[in-house]
């Protein structure tokens, strides 16, 4: 096999390359979270009522990395069908850069979640500053927790949630409506798809401020819920059912806290 034909053979495996890469990225992200994401999780569990860590540039950077890796672990699995479909369409166009541009698409997608992670760190700083977060990064106020649960539940019924979920559930619809050619087009499409996913899921991520931002059980639970909401045919009904459960939980929390 000549060098040119060997290159062509490898490039035709672009979807496999992208899929293996996605699995590797998600595996590394979950591994990082499982070992504590650079945090002293043992201290968080043993002394949850202890004062939060003092804020330094290094600590803020560590928190940003924690949030971003968390978003990668939770969101990339449900975004994988869109990335793989994009790679398949690029291959059918005859471009040898299908795998490369699929990764550019993913970089754009993750850049949006990096922005979300930065906002999450700023919110965490504010909540800690006013004394509403514990060492375990969980709410110390039943009223605040209740309001977050209630708001997250109500958001599940909003037109914005519905519109964003529609594009997240249908990779084909998203690509047909927002297709852009070239590498910069791939990055822009990744940004847009990430924007829809943030619009769909940001309030669900806010629940981590209620239960603890490093509560691995809840992180896994929310990730599984997000995947079901986006990938299963009953996603919209599931979204409404979850909304009802969150509203009820929020009302109970508020009744107990007031």
C-alpha positions in Angstrom: 0.0 0.0 0.0 1.5 3.4 -1.0 1.8 6.2 1.4 -1.0 8.1 -0.2 -3.4 5.2 -0.1 -2.5 4.4 3.5 -3.3 8.0 4.4 -6.6 7.8 2.6 -7.4 4.5 4.4 -6.7 6.1 7.8 -8.7 9.2 7.0 -11.7 7.1 6.1 -11.7 5.9 9.6 -12.3 9.4 10.8 -15.5 8.6 12.7 -13.8 5.8 14.6 -10.9 8.2 15.4 -13.4 10.8 16.7 -15.3 8.2 18.7 -12.2 6.8 20.4 -11.1 10.3 21.1 -14.4 11.2 22.7 -14.3 8.1 24.9 -10.8 8.9 25.9 -11.7 12.5 26.8 -14.7 11.5 28.8 -12.8 8.7 30.6 -10.0 11.1 31.6 -12.6 13.7 32.8 -14.4 11.2 35.0 -11.1 9.8 36.3 -10.1 13.4 37.3 -13.4 13.9 39.2 -13.2 10.5 40.8 -9.8 11.2 42.3 -11.0 14.5 43.7 -10.3 17.1 41.0 -7.4 18.4 43.0 -9.6 19.0 46.0 -9.3 17.5 49.5 -12.6 15.6 49.3 -11.8 13.7 52.5 -11.8 16.9 54.5 -15.0 18.1 52.8 -16.7 14.9 53.9 -15.3 14.8 57.4 -15.7 18.6 58.2 -18.5 19.9 55.9 -19.3 22.8 58.4 -15.7 24.1 58.3 -15.1 27.5 56.7 -14.5 27.3 53.0 -10.9 27.6 51.7 -9.5 31.1 51.4 -9.6 32.4 47.8 -6.3 32.7 46.0 -5.5 32.8 42.2 -4.3 29.2 42.4 -7.5 28.1 44.2 -9.7 30.0 41.7 -7.9 28.3 38.8 -8.3 24.9 40.5 -12.0 25.5 40.9 -12.3 26.6 37.3 -10.5 23.4 36.2 -12.9 21.4 38.4 -16.0 22.9 37.0 -14.8 22.7 33.4 -13.7 19.1 33.6 -17.0 18.3 35.3 -18.9 19.9 32.4 -16.8 17.9 29.9 -17.5 14.6 31.8 -21.3 15.4 32.0 -22.0 16.9 28.6 -19.7 15.4 26.0 -21.5 12.0 26.1 -24.8 13.6 25.1 -23.1 15.8 22.5 -21.3 12.9 20.9 -24.1 12.0 18.4 -23.9 15.6 17.0 -20.1 15.5 16.8 -20.1 12.1 15.1 -22.9 13.1 12.6 -20.9 16.2 11.8 -17.8 14.0 11.0 -20.0 11.7 8.9 -21.4 14.6 6.8 -17.9 16.1 6.3 -16.7 12.7 5.1 -19.6 12.5 2.6 -18.6 15.9 1.3 -15.3 14.3 0.4 -13.1 16.3 2.8 -10.1 14.6 4.2 -10.2 16.9 7.2 -13.4 15.4 8.6 -11.9 14.2 11.8 -9.9 17.4 12.3 -12.9 19.6 11.8 -15.0 17.4 14.1 -12.4 18.1 16.8 -12.6 21.8 16.0 -16.4 21.6 16.4 -15.8 19.9 19.8 -13.4 22.6 20.9 -16.0 25.3 20.1 -18.5 23.3 22.1 -16.2 23.0 25.1 -15.3 26.7 24.9 -18.9 27.6 25.7 -18.8 25.3 28.7 -15.5 26.9 29.7 -17.4 30.2 29.8 -20.1 28.6 31.9 -17.5 27.3 34.3 -16.0 30.7 34.7 -19.5 32.1 35.6 -19.9 29.1 38.0 -16.7 30.0 39.8 -17.8 33.6 40.2 -21.1 32.6 41.6 -19.4 30.2 44.0 -17.1 33.0 45.2 -20.2 35.2 45.8 -22.1 32.5 47.6 -19.1 31.7 49.8 -18.5 35.4 50.4 -22.0 35.8 51.9 -21.8 32.6 53.8 -24.2 30.5 51.8 -21.8 27.7 50.9 -20.1 25.1 53.1 -16.7 23.5 52.9 -18.4 20.8 50.8 -19.5 23.5 48.4 -23.2 22.8 49.3 -25.9 25.3 50.3 -26.0 26.2 54.0 -29.4 27.9 53.5 -32.5 25.8 53.1 -34.3 28.8 51.7 -31.7 29.3 49.0 -31.7 25.6 48.2 -35.4 25.7 47.9 -35.4 28.7 45.6 -32.8 27.0 43.3 -34.9 23.8 43.2 -38.1 25.7 42.5 -36.5 27.9 39.8 -34.8 24.9 38.2 -38.2 23.1 38.1 -40.0 26.1 36.6 -37.3 26.6 34.0 -38.1 23.1 32.6 -41.4 24.4 31.3 -40.1 27.6 29.7 -40.1 28.2 25.9 -36.3 28.7 26.1 -35.8 25.3 27.6 -38.0 23.8 24.9 -36.2 25.5 22.1 -32.8 24.6 23.3 -33.7 21.0 24.0 -35.2 20.6 20.5 -31.8 21.3 18.9 -29.9 19.2 21.5 -32.3 16.2 20.9 -31.9 16.4 17.1 -28.4 16.5 15.7 -29.8 16.4 12.2 -32.0 19.4 12.8 -29.2 21.4 14.3 -26.7 20.6 11.4 -29.3 21.4 8.8 -30.2 24.7 10.3 -26.8 25.9 11.3 -24.3 24.4 8.9 -21.2 26.5 8.1 -18.3 25.4 5.9 -14.7 25.3 6.7 -12.7 25.1 9.9 -14.0 28.4 11.3 -17.5 27.2 10.4 -16.9 24.1 12.5 -15.7 26.2 15.5 -18.7 28.5 15.1 -21.1 25.6 14.9 -19.5 24.1 18.1 -20.0 27.4 19.9 -23.7 27.5 18.8 -24.4 23.9 19.8 -22.7 24.6 23.1 -24.9 27.6 23.6 -28.0 25.5 23.0 -26.7 22.9 25.5 -26.0 25.5 28.2 -29.5 27.0 27.6 -30.9 23.5 28.0 -29.0 22.4 31.1 -27.6 25.4 33.1 -30.2 25.3 35.8 -29.7 21.6 36.3 -26.0 22.4 36.9 -27.0 25.0 39.4 -28.5 22.1 41.5 -24.9 21.2 42.4 -24.8 24.3 44.6 -27.7 22.7 46.6 -26.2 19.2 47.0 -22.5 20.0 46.8 -20.4 20.8 43.7 -18.2 17.8 44.3 -20.9 15.3 45.2 -20.0 12.5 42.8 -23.3 10.7 43.2 -25.3 13.8 42.1 -22.8 14.5 39.3 -23.4 11.1 37.9 -27.1 11.3 38.4 -27.4 14.7 36.6 -25.2 13.4 33.8 -27.4 10.4 33.3 -30.5 12.5 33.4 -29.1 14.9 30.8 -28.2 12.0 28.5 -31.7 10.5 28.9 -33.4 13.9 28.3 -31.4 14.5 25.1 -31.1 11.0 23.7 -34.4 9.3 24.5 -37.6 9.8 22.4 -39.6 10.8 25.6 -37.1 13.6 26.4 -39.7 16.4 26.5 -42.0 14.4 28.8 -39.1 13.5 31.0 -38.1 17.1 31.2 -41.6 18.1 32.3 -41.7 15.2 34.9 -38.3 16.3 36.3 -39.6 19.9 36.4 -42.6 18.8 38.4 -40.4 16.9 40.8 -38.1 19.8 41.3 -40.9 22.2 41.9 -42.3 19.9 44.6 -38.9 19.5 46.2 -38.3 23.2 46.2 -41.7 23.9 47.8 -41.0 21.3 50.5 -37.5 22.8 51.1 -38.9 26.3 51.4 -41.7 25.2 53.7 -39.1 23.6 56.0 -36.7 26.5 55.8 -39.2 29.4 56.5 
